Amino acid sequence: MTALGDTMTVLQTADLMESAGVLIAIFDQDDRLAFANRAFREAWFIGDNEHLLWADLMRRNFVESRGTVVKTQDFEGWLRSTLSRRGKTGFRAFETDLHDGRWLWMTETMQPNGWMMCVASDITSIRCDERTLRQDRDDAIKASQTDELTGIPSRRFVMSKLEDLLRDEGKGQSKTGCLAVLDIDNFKYINDRFGHSFGDAVLKDFAATLQNLVRKTDILGRVGGEEFILILPNTMPADAQTIVGRMLEAVRKSRPLPEQVSFRYTFSAGIAYGETGEDTADLYRRADLALYAAKMRGRDQICLDPNVRMSQLGA
């Protein structure tokens, strides 16, 4: 196709989106608004030349009590929890209400590179009792997928995504990625010395610190106690080490409680590389063994599964 033909196609696509009768937006791999039709911009109060991060858009509208209705006393906690699930699946659908009284059916379609298309349809005409029932259903699903203490995904959610990473969908397309098993160092000592409320604060700080460094396509979840896992789709081991290395440094600098400014903590990590068709339990076992090696070597470090071949390092 010629350059002129490409331009015409882009213009025609934009015109179609404007006249589609639904609200449409496209977000890039950093979750920054790349395109939105007029209906979407008006619903979420976005200027014609604004290309905000989704988090900044939601934060601004929450302060102004407009756009999406967010029922919480802790917006930043709500935002962290929502970001930990946003864009973590190829397609999802849910319902949301706006401050102007509209009720929307939202869909999010993700590409492997992190780009997302959001489409919203007005379903305000649904009876109020049906709407309440559907809200309760969505809230129950969200609760089952969320770790109550930290607000990030639960074991159920992240393990299902790990299975998705390795599942052979029969399309001739191989999927790869890394699994990192993360464990806070000396956590029992922290609980015994400072108490469980302090330990809970460390767990919440750990989740929040790491979530700030997670890419849009990555999935961080708590699987139990002080153990977390990080799924990194389409990522080679060397890149995974770099990402987890940044997390190690951020946690070293973190101070979870103002009244204990001298307190610091660390974590250890084991990383394994997986491909389509591999066994989920085996991948987890290899990452867990690498974690054990990191602990034995002195903690506060990363170890790579020794079964990774040189061709898989990706360096």
C-alpha positions in Angstrom: 0.0 0.0 0.0 1.3 3.5 -0.8 1.9 6.2 1.8 -1.2 8.0 0.6 -3.2 4.8 0.9 -1.9 4.3 4.5 -2.9 7.9 5.4 -6.4 7.4 3.9 -6.8 4.2 5.9 -5.8 5.9 9.1 -8.3 8.8 8.5 -11.1 6.4 7.6 -10.4 4.4 10.8 -10.5 7.6 12.9 -13.8 8.6 11.2 -15.3 5.2 11.9 -14.4 5.4 15.6 -16.0 8.9 15.9 -19.3 7.6 14.3 -19.3 4.2 16.0 -21.8 5.1 18.7 -19.6 3.7 21.4 -16.7 5.2 23.5 -13.3 4.1 22.2 -9.8 4.7 23.5 -6.4 3.2 22.7 -3.6 3.2 25.3 0.1 2.5 24.6 2.5 0.0 26.3 3.1 2.6 29.1 -0.7 3.0 29.6 -0.7 6.5 28.1 -3.7 7.5 26.1 -2.7 7.4 22.4 -6.2 8.0 20.9 -9.8 8.5 22.1 -12.9 9.4 20.2 -15.0 12.4 21.1 -17.5 10.3 23.2 -14.7 8.8 25.3 -13.0 12.2 25.9 -16.3 13.8 27.0 -17.1 11.0 29.4 -13.7 11.2 31.1 -13.1 14.9 30.7 -10.0 14.7 28.5 -8.9 17.7 26.4 -8.4 17.3 22.6 -4.6 17.5 23.0 -4.2 15.6 26.2 -2.5 12.2 26.2 -2.5 11.3 29.9 -1.4 8.2 31.7 -4.5 6.2 32.7 -3.5 6.5 36.4 -3.2 10.3 36.2 -6.5 10.5 34.4 -8.3 8.5 37.1 -6.5 10.4 39.9 -7.6 13.8 38.4 -11.2 12.7 37.9 -11.4 11.2 41.4 -10.4 14.5 42.9 -13.0 16.3 40.8 -15.7 13.7 41.4 -16.3 13.1 37.8 -15.8 10.3 35.2 -15.7 6.8 36.8 -17.4 6.4 40.2 -14.7 5.2 42.6 -16.0 4.3 46.0 -13.0 4.3 48.3 -11.4 6.3 51.1 -8.0 5.2 49.9 -7.7 6.1 46.3 -4.0 5.3 45.9 -4.6 1.9 47.4 -7.5 1.4 45.0 -5.3 2.5 42.1 -2.4 0.1 43.0 -4.9 -2.8 43.2 -6.6 -1.9 39.9 -3.3 -1.4 38.1 -2.1 -4.8 39.3 -4.9 -6.4 37.2 -5.3 -3.9 34.4 -4.0 -5.2 31.1 -3.0 -8.6 32.5 -5.3 -10.6 30.2 -5.9 -10.6 26.4 -9.5 -9.6 26.9 -11.8 -8.8 29.8 -15.2 -7.2 30.2 -16.8 -5.5 33.1 -19.3 -2.8 34.0 -18.8 0.6 35.5 -20.8 3.7 36.4 -20.1 7.3 35.8 -20.8 10.3 37.9 -23.2 11.6 35.3 -25.5 8.6 35.9 -24.6 6.5 32.9 -23.8 2.7 33.3 -21.2 1.4 30.9 -20.3 -2.1 29.6 -16.5 -1.9 29.2 -14.2 -4.2 27.2 -10.4 -4.1 27.2 -8.5 -5.9 24.4 -4.7 -6.3 24.9 -2.0 -6.9 22.4 1.1 -8.9 23.4 3.2 -5.6 23.1 1.1 -3.9 25.8 -1.2 -1.8 23.6 -4.8 -1.8 24.7 -8.1 -0.9 23.1 -11.0 0.1 25.4 -14.6 0.1 24.1 -17.5 1.2 26.3 -21.2 0.9 25.5 -24.0 2.6 27.3 -26.2 0.1 29.1 -28.0 2.6 31.4 -31.4 1.2 30.4 -30.8 -2.0 32.4 -33.1 -2.1 35.4 -31.7 -1.0 38.7 -32.2 -4.4 40.4 -30.3 -6.1 37.6 -27.5 -3.5 37.8 -27.1 -4.1 41.5 -26.9 -7.9 41.0 -24.3 -7.5 38.2 -22.3 -5.1 40.4 -22.3 -7.7 43.3 -21.1 -10.3 40.9 -18.2 -8.2 39.6 -17.3 -7.3 43.2 -17.2 -11.0 44.2 -15.0 -11.9 41.2 -12.6 -9.0 42.0 -12.4 -10.1 45.7 -11.6 -13.7 44.7 -8.7 -12.4 42.5 -7.3 -10.0 45.0 -5.0 -10.5 48.0 -6.9 -8.8 50.9 -3.8 -7.5 52.7 -1.7 -6.1 49.8 -4.4 -5.4 47.2 -2.4 -7.1 44.4 -3.5 -10.3 42.7 -4.1 -13.4 44.7 -2.6 -16.9 44.2 -5.7 -18.0 42.3 -5.3 -15.1 39.7 -1.6 -15.3 39.2 -1.5 -19.1 38.9 -4.2 -19.0 36.2 -2.1 -16.4 34.3 1.0 -18.7 34.7 -1.0 -21.5 33.1 -2.0 -19.1 30.3 1.6 -18.3 29.6 2.5 -21.9 29.0 -0.8 -23.1 27.4 -0.5 -24.4 23.9 -3.5 -22.8 22.1 -2.9 -24.8 18.9 -2.2 -21.7 16.7 1.4 -22.6 15.9 2.6 -19.7 18.0 5.1 -20.3 20.7 4.9 -18.2 23.9 7.8 -17.7 26.2 8.5 -15.8 29.4 10.1 -15.9 32.8 8.7 -16.7 36.3 10.4 -15.0 39.3 9.7 -16.4 42.8 10.3 -13.7 45.4 10.6 -14.1 49.1 11.2 -11.4 51.8 14.4 -12.2 53.7 14.1 -13.1 57.4 10.4 -12.4 57.6 9.8 -14.6 60.6 12.4 -12.6 62.5 10.7 -9.4 61.5 7.3 -10.7 62.8 8.9 -12.1 66.0 10.8 -9.0 66.9 8.4 -6.2 65.8 5.0 -7.9 65.8 2.6 -9.1 63.1 1.2 -5.6 62.5 4.7 -4.5 61.6 5.1 -7.6 59.4 1.8 -6.7 57.6 3.2 -3.2 57.0 6.3 -4.7 55.4 4.2 -7.0 53.2 2.1 -4.0 52.0 5.2 -1.9 51.4 6.8 -4.7 49.5 3.8 -5.1 47.2 3.5 -1.4 46.6 7.2 -0.9 45.9 7.3 -3.7 43.4 4.0 -2.8 41.7 5.5 0.6 40.9 8.1 -1.1 38.8 6.0 -3.7 37.1 5.5 -3.3 33.4 2.0 -3.3 32.0 2.2 -6.8 30.7 3.8 -8.3 33.8 1.8 -9.8 36.7 2.8 -9.5 40.3 0.9 -11.5 42.9 1.1 -12.8 46.5 0.9 -16.6 46.7 1.1 -16.9 50.5 3.0 -15.6 53.6 6.0 -13.6 52.5 6.2 -15.3 49.1 5.3 -13.5 45.8 5.6 -14.4 42.2 6.2 -12.2 39.2 5.2 -13.4 35.7 7.2 -11.7 32.8 5.7 -12.7 29.4 7.9 -12.4 26.3 10.9 -11.8 28.5 14.3 -13.4 28.3 16.2 -14.3 31.5 18.8 -11.5 31.2 16.0 -8.9 30.9 14.1 -10.5 33.8 17.3 -10.3 35.9 17.5 -6.6 35.1 13.9 -5.9 36.0 14.1 -7.8 39.3 17.5 -6.1 40.0 15.7 -2.8 39.9 13.2 -4.1 42.4 16.0 -5.3 44.8 17.5 -1.8 44.8 14.1 -0.1 45.4 13.3 -2.4 48.3 16.7 -1.8 49.9 15.9 1.9 49.9 12.4 1.5 51.2 11.5 2.5 54.8 8.0 1.0 55.5 7.3 2.7 58.8 8.1 6.3 59.8 8.6 5.3 63.5 11.3 2.8 62.5 13.4 4.9 60.1 16.5 2.7 60.7 14.7 -0.4 59.7 15.4 -1.8 56.3 14.6 -5.2 54.7 15.5 -7.1 51.5 14.3 -10.0 49.5 15.7 -12.8 47.4 14.6 -14.1 44.0 14.8 -17.1 41.8 14.1 -16.9 38.0 13.2 -19.7 35.6 12.5 -19.5 31.8 9.4 -21.2 30.3 8.0 -22.0 26.9 4.7 -23.1 25.5 3.8 -26.6 26.5 5.9 -26.8 29.6 4.5 -28.0 32.9 3.4 -25.2 35.2 4.5 -27.0 38.3 7.9 -27.8 36.9 8.5 -24.1 36.0 7.5 -23.1 39.5 9.7 -25.8 41.0 12.8 -24.6 39.0 12.2 -21.0 40.0 11.7 -22.0 43.6 15.0 -24.0 43.6 16.8 -20.9 42.2 15.2 -18.9 45.0 16.6 -21.4 47.5 20.1 -21.0 45.9 19.8 -17.2 46.4 19.0 -17.7 50.0 21.9 -20.1 50.5 24.3 -17.6 48.9 23.5 -14.9 51.5 20.0 -13.5 50.5 19.3 -10.1 49.0 20.2 -11.4 45.5 18.9 -13.1 42.4 19.7 -16.6 41.2 18.9 -18.0 37.8 17.7 -21.5 37.1 20.9 -23.4 36.1 18.9 -25.3 33.4 18.7 -22.1 31.3 20.7 -22.5 28.1 23.0 -19.8 26.8 20.7 -19.3 23.8 17.9 -18.4 26.3 19.8 -15.8 28.2 18.9 -13.1 25.7 21.8 -10.9 26.7 
